[in-house]
Amino acid sequence: MKFIKLLSCALMFALIAAACGGSDDTSVEADPVADTDTPSESTDSATVDADDEPAEAADDNGSDEPSAVDDADGTSSALADEDAEPAADDDADAGTTAPEATDCPTITLITHDSFFVSEGTLEAFTDQTCIGVELLAGGDAGQLVSSAILTKDNPNADVLFGIDNTFLQRGLDADLFLPYASVELESVDPSLLLDPEFRVTPIDFGDVCANYWTEALPGEVPTSLDDLLDPVNAGQFVTQNPETSSPGFAFLLATIAKYGDGWEDYWQGLVDNGVSVTAGWSEAYYGEFIVGGGDRAIVMSYASSPPAEVIFADPPIDAPPTGVLFDSCYRQIEFAGVLAGTEYPAEAGMLIDFMLSPTFQEDIPLNMFVYPANTSAALPAEFVEFGPLADNPLSLTPAEIEANRDAWTERWVEIVLG
């Protein structure tokens, strides 16, 4: 069964998890003017090509505005001065109280290339606060972070969205962000809060997982990573290069998290069993996988791929033809942060609050095909029915990833390509 190109287009804007943002390229030596693969089917957010982020998948202001108020614990508050008259409606989302009517600056939100929200979403923030938002695309997640580091003394934006847990430590070590504890954090899954200093705020997340085309499997449905080494699945698995693809890098991390020092033997087993490696998610999913006319029944993709196939199928279908190998899932988390050096720290914090509000959070799944960080946000019916997440996703700490990234990918190249 073959689906129309709408699926490809939709998947261009998502994870991440992640997955997921932006290009599938996970390189970090980027020009400052350069999204997981973010999840999307994102996100290459570490990240993916514009094709690779799931939408599911792809990554100079000046005014005497009030500054953020520093709390005793060093975090910032987005509330305007006590004397300011709030201009927001009574039913506005919490944490987005408007400044005085005369104080209506425009702030810049820099994102990976796979960022996408519905028309009117950011305008709702402006209606509530009178603060305008200008979007700036910054490449994939790696390029986004590298550019922010190069320009941190004179940032070209006020808020950055799209740094994920595979690049997080790099951004924190470079002191890119101001501490900011959003008023909406009580609604966020605590497992997504990776920085105890609140320099970044989780906005969305997703699971990068192997998917299989049920009717094309040569044997039983795979239930563990070890099943990919089974001779019955010889020549059936296609994944992506971790040096150029966010889901490919996430899968490498999954095998390291799963097998520890034995990850190299596992990859040698995949090579011996005929694994195929592509540069990016699109080449794997729409090239060698069954959905694109290929002959491989197992592909590295996202937990949100099955609901995407239902949503964009033509003709319509009642259930996805694919399933998810949950034992392979690696969790990607995308964050937003107030950039150090902004002239509008209070207003930037208000935008972060809005990005955690139901208005923004419920717009995420069908645009970027990742999952909202706010646990009270309602999911689309297709995500509820066909998009369950892994109960125990694999993960590594941002510090582990940053310390070992180069050594891991270099060794992978020797084993798989060398």
N, C-alpha and C positions, 0 to 999 in steps of 0.2 A: 504494500500500500504506500502510495507516495503522496506527500502533502504539498500544497501550494507554497509558493515562495513567501507568502505572508508569514509563515513560521520562521523562515530564515530571517526576515526583517525583524520580527518580534524578538527573536533570540539575540539579535545584535545589541539590544539595549539593556541587558541585565547585569551575576556573581559572583558564591562566595563565597560561595562563596565565597565569588565568590564566588567565594566561591572566590561572591564577585565580585572592576569597571574598565572600560576603554579597550585599547588594543590588547591582543593576546600576548604581546611582548612583555616578558618579565625582566628585561635588562634594565639597569639602573644608571648607566652612563648616558644620560639624556641631555639634550640641549635644553636650556631654560625655557625655550619657547615651544617646546614640543606640542580603563579603563582600559576579571577578572575573570585581563580576563577577570570580574568581580565578579563571582558570581557572580552571571548573569548569567541567562544561562550564559550571566554574567558572566560579569564580572566577571575578562581576566582581571580581574581585579588582581592575586599578586598581579597581574591581571591579564585580560584577554584582548584580542583585536576587537575592533568594533563588532566584528562577527562573533567574538568569543564571549562576550559577556552576555549572559542571559539577560536579555531584557526579560530575559534570563540573562542577555546578551546578546555588548559588545563585544578611561578612562578618559586709587589716587584721589582718594577722597581727602577732603580737607574742610574742617569745620570745627567750631567750638562746641561740639556735642558733649553731653555729660559723659564722664568716664565711668567705668565699672567701679563698683564699691568693693573693696577688698575685705573679705570676712576674716575673722581671726585665724581661721585655718588655712588662709592663703588662697581660697577659692574666690571667684568673682560672682557678683550678683548682677543680673540683667535688669534689675528694677531701676527706673528713672528716679530722679531726685524726689524726695518726699513731697515737695511743694508742687510738683508737676500735676496737671489735671489729666487723668487718663482719658484717651479719646476712643478706646476700644469699646465695642458693643458689650452688653452684659453677658452675652453667650459666647464671647470670644474664648479661644483656647487658653488655658492657664499658662501664665508665664509670658504672654505676649502683650502686656500692657503698653499702650501707646505713649510715646513722649509727648511733650507739649505740641500743640498744633503748628507752631512755628519751627519746630525741630523735626524736619522730615528729610533726612539724608538718604542717599542711595549707597548701599554697601555692595561689595562684590563677593560672590560665592564662586570659588574655583572648584571644578569637579573633574573626574575622569571623563573620557569621551562617551562613555555608555550611560551617563546620567540622563534620565528622562522622566518628566512628570507631566501630568495632564495640564492642558491649558486652563488657566485660572487658579491653579494651586498656589503658586507663589504670589499671585495677585491677592489671594485671600489674606496672606500675611501682611501685605501692604495695606489692605482695607482695615485690618485690625490695628495696625501700628503706625501707619503713614510712612513706614520705612520702605524705600524701594530696594529691589534686588536685581543686580546685574549678574548674568551668568558668564563664566569664562571657562572654556574647555582647556584642560591641561595635559592631554595625552592619556596614556594608560596609567595604571597606579604607580608603576615604577618611575615613569617620567614625571608624574605629578609630584611625587615626593622629592625626587632629585632637583626639579625646578624650584620647589619651595625652599630647599636647603640653599641653593645657589642665590636666591633672592631674599633670604630671610631678614637681612638688614634693611631692606626696602621692599616689603612684600607687595605683590600686585593684586592682592585680595585681602578680604577681612576674615572670611571663613573658608576652610578647606574641607571638602567632602570627598571621600573615596580612598583614603589611606586604610589598608586592611591589616589583619593581624600578621601577614607575612612581611610587611614593611613597617609595622608599627614601631618596633624598637629603634629603627633608623631615624624615624621622625622625632621620637622622644629624646634620643641621644643628642640630636641637633638642636634641642630646645625650640622646636617650631611653634609650640602652642602655649597659650596662657591657661592656667587652671580655671575651670569653669564647671560648677556643679549645677546642672539644670534642675529646675523645679519639677521636671517630669521624670526624674530618675527613679522615683519610687515605682513607676510602672514598667521599668525595664527588667528583663530577666537578669538576675545577678550574675549568671555565668558569662554574660557578655561584657561585664565590666572588668576589663583587663588592666586598667591604669588606676591605682588607688588614689592618685593625685588629681584625677578628673581632668587631665589635660586634653583628653579626647572623650567623645560621647558616642556609644554605639547607636547606629541608625538602622541598620539592617543586617541580615545574616543569611547564609544558605549553606547547603551541604554539596560538596563536589563528590560524586559517586559514580561507580560503574553502572551503566544501564544495559539492559539486554532486550533484544527483540524476541519475544516469547516463542513465536511460532517457528523461528529460524534456528533455535538452539539445537545443536546436534545431540545433546544429552539432557540430563536433568537441569532444572533451574539452579544456577550457582547460588550458594548461600554464604560462602566465605572467600577471602582472598586466595586461599590455597586452591580453590576450585579453578582459578585461572591458570594453574599449572597442570591441571588434569589433561592427559593426552587427548581425551575426548574433545577438549576445547582448543586443540592445536589449530593455529591460524585463524582463530575467531576473535581475538581481542585487538582493538586499536586504541591507542592513547596518544598523548601529545608530548612534545619535547618540553621538559621543565625549564629550559633556558629561554624559550620563546612563548610559552603559553601558561596562563594562570591555572587552568584545570590540570595541565600536565605537571606543574610544580606542586600543586596540592596533592596529586596522586603520589609523587615522590615522597612528600612529607608523610602521607598516610602510611606508606610502606616502612618508613623509618620509625614512625610512632608505633606501628604494629610489631615489627620484627627486631627493632633495636639494631645491634651490630650485625644481625643476620640479613639486613635489607639488601646487601650486595648479592648474597646467594639467591635471594628471592628474584632479583632482577635478572640474574643469569638464567634462572629457571624460566622466566618469561621469554627471554631471548631464545632459549632452546625450544620453547613451545610456539615460536612463530609470531611473537608480538609485532605489531606494526606501529610505527611512530610517525606522526605528522607534525607540521610546524604549528598548527593551531586547531582550535575546536571545530571550526567550520569544515576544514579539510577532512577531519575525522568523522564528524557526524553526518555531513552531507556528501561526503566522498566515499569513504570506505565502509561506513556503517550501512545497514540494510535500508534505512529510511531514504538515503540518497541514491540508491541503486547499487551500492556496494555489496560485497559478499561476506562481511564480518558481522556477527550477531551480537558482539559485546563492545561497548564504547565507553570511554571516560566522559561523563557529562555531569548532570546535576540532578538533585532530587526533585527539582521543579520541572524537569523535562517532560515527564508524563502528563501533568496538567496542561502544559503548553501544547502538547500534541492534541489533546482533546479540544482545547480552546480554538486552535487554528486549523483543525482538520477540515478538509473539503474533499468529499462530502462529510457531513457531521458524523461523529462516532459517539457511542455511549460509554466507551472505556478505552484507555490507552493501550496500544499494542506493545508497549514496553513496560519493563519493571525495573526496580532498583536493587542493586546488591548493597544492602545497608552495611555490611561488614567492611566495605571499602570506603565509607564516607569520611571526608575530612571537612571540618567546619571552617568556613570563611566568615569573618565579621568585618563590616565596613563602618568606619567612624567619621565623625565630623569634629573639627576643633576650631577654636578662635585663634587666629594667627597672631603670634607675638609681633608687635609693631603696628597693629591696626590703630587707626585713629578713632575707631568706633567700637570699643570693647563691649559696652553695654548693649548696643544695638546688635552686635554680632552674637552675643549671648541670647538675645531674644529670638534670633533666627534659629539657633540651635534648639531652643524650647519649642518653636513651631515645628521643626523637623521631627520632634518626638510626639507631636500632637496627633490625635486621630485624623485630622484633615490631611496631613502629609503622610502619615504612616499607612493609612488605608489606600492611598494612591500608589504605593510602592509595588505590590505584588504583580499587578497586571501591566505595569510599565517596565519594571526591571527584573521581574521574575525571581525575586528574592523575598525573604520573609521579614515583616516588620519587627523591630526590637521591642516595641511597646506591646506588652502582653495583652492589653485590653483592646487592641486594634482588631477589627473584624477581618477575617480572611475571605476571599472569594470562594464560592461553593466548590469550584474545581480544585482548589488547593486543599480544601478540607477533605474532599472525597478521594482525590488521586495524588496528593502531594505530601504524604507523611514524611517527617524528618527522621533521621537516625536517632534511636534512643541513647546510644553511647557513641557519638561521633569521635573519630580520632583527632588528636590535636597535639601540638607542641607549643612551648612558650615562645613569645616573640623574641626573647633574648636568645634562646637556643637556635632559632632560625637565623637570626642576624649573625651569630658567631660562627655558624657552620655552612651557610648558604653556598659560598663559593667552593668549599671543599666537597660538599655533597654533589653539586652539579658537575664539577670536574670529574669526580669518580664515576658518576652516572654516564657521562660521555664515554669514558674509557670502556665501561662494561657493555653499553648498548650500541654505541656508534663506532667504537674504536676497533 
